[in-house]
Amino acid sequence: MQNDTAREIDIDPHNEANYNVRQRHADALDVMSAWKRYAAEAREQLAGWREAAFGSGDDERIDVFPAATENEAKAPAVLFIHGGYWQGGDKRDVSFVAPLLVRAGVTVAINNYALAPGASLDTMLAQTRAALRWLHGNAARLGIDANRLYVMGHSAGGHLAAMMLTEHGTNDDAPLRGAIALSGLFDLAPLVTTSINRALGLDAAQAQRLSPARLERCGRAPVYTLVGADETPGFFEQQARLGEHWHDVHALAPATGKHHYTILDVFREPANATLADLTGILTRNVHD
């Protein structure tokens, strides 16, 4: 834990309005409930997926959905990290991101990590790093091209994904071809004065140390960011801050008609232009 007990927070109304997205989006609970149904259907549809342990902890589990390939070529792989403000969610809630990517020839792995308030962000970063190292180390057995390993995350998962390109990441142990953050959080300072911080217990110094938009980038793997067109201004600001700090971040066109939760619907829409963009990133030739 980062603090032994949840502390009182001096709430900033502006930051609370920007980042308390469950309160902002009235359909949030309905959307997340539907995710569980879509995810169960995806696991039934996809043959050959498996759960494995990438560490010894109860939360250190990963689901691997092998690419649908008709040749012997090794497949690109993406580790997808669920959101939930580092204090909720589960890998099995988002299995539905896999089917269309699998069909396109991408192996999709979805990991769990320990959650706040029982675990610190440092623990979650270490577990994300371990999951990537596990994928890289088991690439041959899984039919993965170890040189085409990507990380993608939603919301808090977008933060963890971006952090893998800093000193907290895998670096040469499991080199990344790229990172994709959907509705990501890159500067944690505004969260310190929100209700979200009751579970996280972050102070200003911790927020600085754990913010990709305040850290040096390690390596030159490309970074892509995406927000829903109907997100709060805070998430557009988060995207802009990372771009300003890391300079060559590729900001994809906002997902039309999507907000912080419905942005994941693109993975269930075969004709969606945003999904085509994401699939194109993951399936580019390693020499591009």
Number of C-alpha atoms within 10 A of each C-alpha: 17 18 16 9 11 14 13 11 14 10 15 14 10 12 17 20 15 19 23 16 16 12 12 16 17 10 13 17 12 10 15 16 12 12 22 17 14 18 20 15 14 19 19 10 11 17 11 10 17 12 13 13 16 20 14 8 11 10 18 19 20 24 21 23 25 27 27 18 16 7 7 7 10 20 28 26 33 29 24 28 26 27 25 13 21 24 20 13 16 20 20 19 20 24 27 22 21 27 24 20 27 20 14 18 20 26 29 25 25 27 25 24 28 21 22 21 20 14 18 20 22 14 16 21 21 16 23 28 21 19 26 26 20 17 23 22 14 13 20 12 8 19 18 23 17 22 18 24 25 24 29 26 25 27 24 22 27 26 30 35 33 29 26 25 26 18 14 20 25 21 16 10 13 20 21 25 21 22 27 30 28 27 30 28 31 30 22 23 19 19 24 23 22 21 18 19 22 19 22 25 22 23 16 13 9 16 19 16 13 23 21 28 25 18 20 14 19 16 13 11 14 16 22 21 25 24 27 22 17 18 24 19 12 18 23 19 15 20 25 18 18 25 19 11 15 16 10 13 18 14 17 15 14 19 23 15 11 17 22 24 23 19 23 22 17 20 21 16 13 12 10 14 14 20 20 17 12 18 18 12 17 27 16 11 10 12 6 4
